[in-house]
Amino acid sequence: MYKRIYKIGERLRNPSLSTWFHFLKASETWSLASLQAYQLKKLQELVAIAYENSTYYKNIFDTLGMKPSNIQSLEDLQKLPIITKNELLSFNKEIHTNLKFNKLFQANTSGTSGESLKFKREESADSFNRASIYRGYSWYKINPWERNGYFWGYSFSEREVLKIRILDSLQNRFRIFNYRKESIDFFIKKLKNAKFLHGYSSMIYETAKIINSQNLEKPSNLKMVKGTSEKIFEAYQQEIEKAFGQRIISEYGAAETGIIAFECPKGNMHLNMEGVIVEEIDHKIVVTNLQMHAFPIIRYQLGDYIRLAPKTKKCECGMQHLIIEEVTGRIGQPVYGKNNTYPSLYFYYIFKNLALKQSLLLTYQVVQKEKGKLTFLIEQHLDSTQLIYLENEIVVYFKRDMDFRIEHSQNLSTQNKKLISFISNIA
């Protein structure tokens, strides 16, 4: 029944989804050279459309004295300027193209890292993005209409809650809204027949902790547990695997870029090369969306730190798609010492070093309320030796320029929103 409902919904909402899915299943066997040739073809198509139909991009090309025909290689993309969310917000109308599409969707970013961005996305691009997700599901032998649990916060009116429940029912989906015992018990009962779980990684982790602490019955039919929209801490893995029998895998993307990467069963995050070109510049990700023509995204600095694997790295799964080794976190606001300013990336390295050198896996949140002072909130209990390890690592990066306080055994549960690893209250 649910497959039938899904297929009807697909034909009505995303008529090109099936075509894109079959294309992506074929292209996942392509060589790296074939993938890059496809990227160049789509890039040339994209810049030509943007130049002819977007006031914003025409002005950029004209100012640079360039024409779309100047893009003859993937490297030529670097001749164009990097844009940020500020440009997408400030020049929203000018970036949109004047092309006519049979169907357009209103898309929005979450707004967790600033003002929410609203833009139009055509059916083909929307369907490509969904097909990219479903290709990832296929690696785990999952169909999108199968029973699934959804971890996503909400704050809606009663009318919106009713709408969400109806949509969930049609999609064979159930979700958890809070961590009260009756809600957890109800959720666990529904888990028995679920094939996959997905949503905020912090919510999946919190639920796993409750299942394990109360020795509740573990689900036995799960094929995939997928985290999205926020950082997956290494400290999550043991708890989640114990509760659900599966490691949590990563889907990486954003509303404006589409799916960027998806983790394969061998543990590597493969770039969705048919949909995006990814550049790593000063550890920051810059993304070009190859499929969206209603609102072209060309060389967009998304706001995350990443590390790309060498192009020579091969995956046991056999796919030639390039690999992201690390999504290290949001760029965020600067960290202010007494005299100097530091990138928030420092926190990633502090806790990465603790994991590598001391096998100490920690879930953390760092808060700055005034310059020269930091509060480190740690979920796990730390003994005196572990506290010294953490203190020493902090001093390595900030020296005497920062006073800090460590508070361990903290509850970092966020319930209805993303867990943000660094919060600054300094304007």
Buried (B, 14 or more C-beta within 10 A) or exposed (E): EBEEBBEEBBEEBBBBBBEBBEBBEEBBEBEBEEBBEBBBEBBBBBBBBBBEBBBBBBEBBEEEEBEBEEBEEBEBBEEBEBBEBEBBBEBBEEBBBEEEBEBBBEBEBEEEBEEEBBBBBBBBBBBBBBBBBBBBBBBBEBBBBBBBBBBBBEEEEEEEEEEBEEEBEBBBBBBBBEBEEEBBEEBBEBBEEBBBBBBBBBBBBBBBBBBBEEEBEBBEEBBBBBBBBBBBBEBBBEBBBEBBBBBBBBBBBBBBBBBBBBBBBEEBBBBBBBBBBBBEEEBBBBBBBBBBBBBBBBBBBBBBBBEBBEEEEEBEBEBBBBBBEBBBBBBBBBBBBEEEEBBBBBBBBBBBBBBEEBEBBBBBBBBBEEEBBBBBBBBBEBEEEBEEBBEEBBBEBBEEBBEBEBEBEBEBEBEEBBBBBBBBEEE
